[in-house]
Amino acid sequence: MKRAGADPEARNRQLQAVESDIQAGRLPEAASLLNELAQADPNDVRVYLAGWMLASKAGNAAAALQSAERATSLAPLSAMAHYCLSEAQQSQGDVSAARTSINQALMLVPTNLRFRELAVNLANAQADHVSAETHLRAAFAQNQDIPGIKTMIGNALRYQSKFDEAKTWLLEAIAINADDADALHGLAMVSYLQDDRAAAQTYLAAALQHRPEDTGYLYLDAVFRGEAPSQPPEAVTRGLFDRYANRFDTHLVAALKYRVPQKISAAILELFPERKLNILDLGCGTGLLGAALGPINGFFVGVDLSKSMLEEATKHNVYTRLHHVNLLDALDATDANEYEVIVAADVFIYLGALDAAITNAFKVLRPGGWMFFSCEDTPDDGPDFVVRKTMRYAQSQKYVRRLLDAAGFAAPSIEAIDLRMEQNEAITGFLVSVQKPG
């Protein structure tokens, strides 16, 4: 291969050779020629687009981002540069920035379906179903034969509670492909939320024929039959919060008026005004308790199923350690008498049976230690716990008192509270404060 020079035709051939080397996995050869091309003309945006491709292929996210940023600075009107930047930002975990970049690419070239697909994926990553629907409809207007697009539009509408419109799209999807498990699942959920349990079971049974080992479908099958499984599959809970992490704080605190961490924080400071204690924050999420409480003089440990949530929690610079683990496994693996305080703020709404959690929390607490947790409530004259249409659990106070007593806790303080607002209605529940005898 000749060295890079000023001949435009030769330079084009060399850039094509770089791309071929990258696609074939000949990364050292591609890197060597790219370096020569960059030295010969450091302002050629194509060099940095190829650099992004090379770094992405090599798994070097930082270098890919640097190349894409250089490309957009050299050619701010290059849609491909903004697309590459979006991909690089997504790889670095900055979904918000990635969405800004891909929207810029679409402003420049609105008909590029590759760009549109990334925009949909990024919107879904932040549970922004309104934007996902907008992008999907734009793609549909351009090409109605995109595989699965009616299913995707139908499910985007379902997530917005536009059930009738969602059902229309999903029925059209299975008319095209009767084996579309995602459409069948969507129809099952729409039917369930519209109180047509028979139809929900029928659609879900059809979906299970195509994915018989899907743990989420099997869980829903039990719920649709009126059962209340002890807990949902980990993958279901993890997926929910991975998608929700980037906007969790803003949505929960600002939009839903969620104040449980603040109430628990105030109670902790009243008991430990000098902040000398160790805390275990079960299902810590994005660290709202840490943000409310601030630094302590002791270990502040958070555990959560969602790695994306934990990444957000680190930004508060309060937690001593953060563990990506199921809270039940965390409690089971923790030695006895480790913590002065255990908190589970709006966590048990994703865990039906609380026996193991409360028993092991008693073990982990030091004598005289405290546990604080919240639950959505269900009447004492019914089951111990139920699954609501929201797929969240509610526990009865009678059930909780029985478990606390059996574990050995002192008489609990149980305060009825509004946990959060949803669709302008208060979600009622209760906040438990209970002490392990000294």
Secondary structure, 3 states (H helix, E strand, C coil): CCCCCCCHHHHHHHHHHHHHHHHHCCHHHHHHHHHHHHHHCCCCHHHHHHHHHHHHHHCCHHHHHHHHHHHHHHCCCCHHHHHHHHHHHHHCCCHHHHHHHHHHHHHHCCCCHHHHHHHHHHHHHCCCHHHHHHHHHHHHHHCCCCCCHHHHHHHHHHHCCCHHHHHHHHHHHHHHCCCCHHHHHHHHHHHHHCCCHHHHHHHHHHHHHHCCCCHHHHHHHHHHCCCCCCCCCHHHHHHHHHHHHHHHHHHHHHHCCCCHHHHHHHHHHHHCCCCECCEEEECCCCCHHHHHHCCCECCEEEEECCHHHHHHHHHHCCCCEEEECCHHHHHHHCCCCCEEEEEECCCHHHCCCCHHHHHHHHHHEEEEEEEEEEEEECCCCCCCEEECCCCCEEECHHHHHHHHHHHCCCCCEEEEEEEEEECCEEEEEEEEEEECCC
